[in-house]
Amino acid sequence: MNDPHSSPPRRAPTWLAVLALLLAGAVFAHWLRERAAAGATAAASATPASPPAADAGSGDRLLRIRVRDSVDGGALDANLSIHPLDDGARVRALATDPGVRGARSAALAAGEYELRIGAAGHQRLSARVRIDAAQPLPLTVWLPPTVSSDALDRLALKAAACARCAVFAGRVFDAASGAPLAGATVRSSQGGRARSDRDGYFELSAQLPAQTAAAEALPATVDLTVEAPGHRGRELAGLPLLNDARSLIVDLEPGQGLIRSDRRHVQQRARASADLQRPMPAADAAQARADADAAASPLDPAQPATAARARVLAARSANVPVPASIRVGTNCSGRSCSSVSVYAFEDYVGRGLDEEWIASWNPQSLAAGAVAYRSYAAYYVAHPVNSRYDICASTSCQAFDGDSVSATVAAAAATRGVVLTRDGASAAFSEYSSENNAWDDPSDGLSCVNTDLSCGNGRNGSPRNGWPCLSDEVGRGRGCFGHGRGMSQWGTQRWAANNGRDWRWIANHYFNGNNAPGGQRNAYLANDGAGPGPGAVVLEDFETGVGRFDSAPTYSGSTVGISTASLAQRDCATRRNGACSLRVLLKDDPNVATAWSVRLLSGGGTPANNVELIRAGGKVGLWIYTGGSGLRAALSIDDSDGTERSVERAIPANQWTYLEWTLGDDAQWNAWAGASNGRIDAAGVRLDAVWLLREQTGFDVNLYLDDVQIVH
């Protein structure tokens, strides 16, 4: 910011200006020579077959990539590789950016690429990038630590001990270099002050106001201002005051002045804007409506042809693949964004939920919100907004900011991997809005964007848009402040806080009428992993050894795609129940280019070595965990006429999931070996093997099995 009281600048002598230009030119030429040499070396190491940087064509584009720790924002010295995915794609050069921590620049020809990023002590991520005629957007990859941090929880306990305190903590960085800024001043509008230490870390408390008389008032707010010498300060205006901890990552640009960011909750901003529901440009609103129409599933359980499918989804938790990562468009105006951030998918859910749900709400409300928020994001990973990012961070898609609040991080963890599905195979387009009651209160000053209020007061829905009327008494007397489709956000809070409903009940209430589906209100919970039913008997728990699973993954001649270095062994570091599990390490066989199909034998594949399973009412299941996406599991059963193989089930990444197959359901079995006929015929059968399947990858894959069990 310019100082109006400063004296006018004096003109420098002309010869000094000329000398400065000559020196700058010499330095720039030397930098270019060093950069070209470094780029050619890096490109050769990243992709040995790539041509040198000197062969770059006129259509090449420069992609700038930074890698940071998603918890504290620190720059990471990461391992980065770029893999062309089509014939035209070429990596011309990959070089470290001088003077910028954790930064790389890649010269890429037009085409599709996969970025693979890892760093010591952090989870690996991958992301797709398309290079075309437009200049690529700068990309930041946020890697979560392998071991979860409890720092935010400890700060939340500090806030709770104070009863009426909010704790803000975080780190301040120089945006240009990525270096932590020591001595930055953090001030609150309440008068509190803190100063960042040598790691850029600060911690500041604020006071919550006395309890308001309005039971459903939005949280009070506070402004934080972060300033450092030689940098443009940042004012974070309208941060919600919660009896909780919020972690912030603050980047300050070199320069002068102050940048103001509106950090009020989306519902506070909406109530103060011209469009009182969700501020969105008209073109983006039309696109959002088109997305909803495109997501409209032909599956309508009210119709006889699909009623059976609805019953199957309602009877069991389907298993739906969940993305491992998500590309988020950031610095957005509507759906147009100027940069991209890649997050681990569950990290995105935990960090973004507080932007849509109010973090002081009941934990069951937040958990129900996490399911809707996660499903909405998973849908957009499968149906990206554009080629550069899957979803935008504004209200034109789903509000997101990289901050994290303890309560919403916990809600995401409690529902990890759970999504809504309409087809049992993919995530549903899970719409939600603030108040979905179908009555427009003329005196509340709030905008109702539901064009169909035919359901009436005390009911949710928009029949003309495919959402049947739903009795929702918790909204009675509340003016419509939403679009009538899907979940009512305030409704989740009232059901949880005032009526004791848990998150499963709430999600099922809004998305399938508690098993009374119709129209678009036909989505069910997937990946819930509720576990086996009553009467389960554990076949193998791996507490004392590998039990019947004592064969190497490559022992069976039916196994293809993996090398003999793969192994299966007892592991007591990762488990679902008890103290230990079975760790299965799968390594690619570089000599074959085929998908993996691993027959992990039980009892060496000999029926006499396995326990008899009773067909009538019998089920076989197991807990399974994997850190990577794309894996599927199946079973094979020795029947009287051969060996039957089950349908495959997707294994959600980064969560323990219970997978189960019913012996008496013919739809779950296919003919495989011998004279098998695709159904279980004998009254008593035996488990042959657990199958693990995946498309080929050069990465090692770890997965874990626990408590293989039968239900009679």
Buried (B, 14 or more C-beta within 10 A) or exposed (E): EEEEEEEEEEEEEEEEEEEEEEEEEEEEEEEEEEBBEBBBBBBBEBBEEBBBBEEBEEEBBBBBBBBBBBBBBBBBEBEBBBBBEEEEBBBBBBBBBEEBBBBBBBBBBBBBBBBBBBBEEBBBBBBBBBBEEEEBBBBBBBBBBEEEEEBBBEBBBBBBEBEEBBBBBBBBBBBBBBBBBBEBBBBBBBEBEBEBBEEBBBBBBBBBEEEEEEEEEBBBBBBBBBBBEEBBBBBBBBBBBBBBBBBBBBBBBEEEEEEEBEBBBBBBBBBEBEBBBBBBBEEBBEBBEEBBEEBBBEBBBBEEEBEEBBEBBBEBBBBBBBBBBBBBBBBBEBBBBEBBBBBBBBBBBBBBBBBBBBBBBBBBBBBBBBBBBBBBBBBBBEBBBEBBBBBBBBBBBBBBBBBBBBBBBBBBBBBBBBBBBBBBEBBBBBBBBBBBBBBBBEEBEBBBBBEBBEBEBBBBBBBEBBBBBBEBBBBEEBBBBBBBBBBBBBBBBBBBBEEEBEBBBBBBBBBBBBBBBBBBBBBBBBBBBEBBEEEBEBBBBBBEEBBBBBBBBBBBEBBBBBBEBBEBBBBEEBBBBEEBBBBBBBBBBEEEEEEBBBBBBBBBBEBEEBEBBBBEEBBBBBBBBBBBBBBBBBBBBBBEBBBBBBEBBBBBBBBBBBBBBBBBBBEBBBBBBEEBBBBBBBEEBBBBBBBBBBEBBEEEBBBBBBBBBBBB
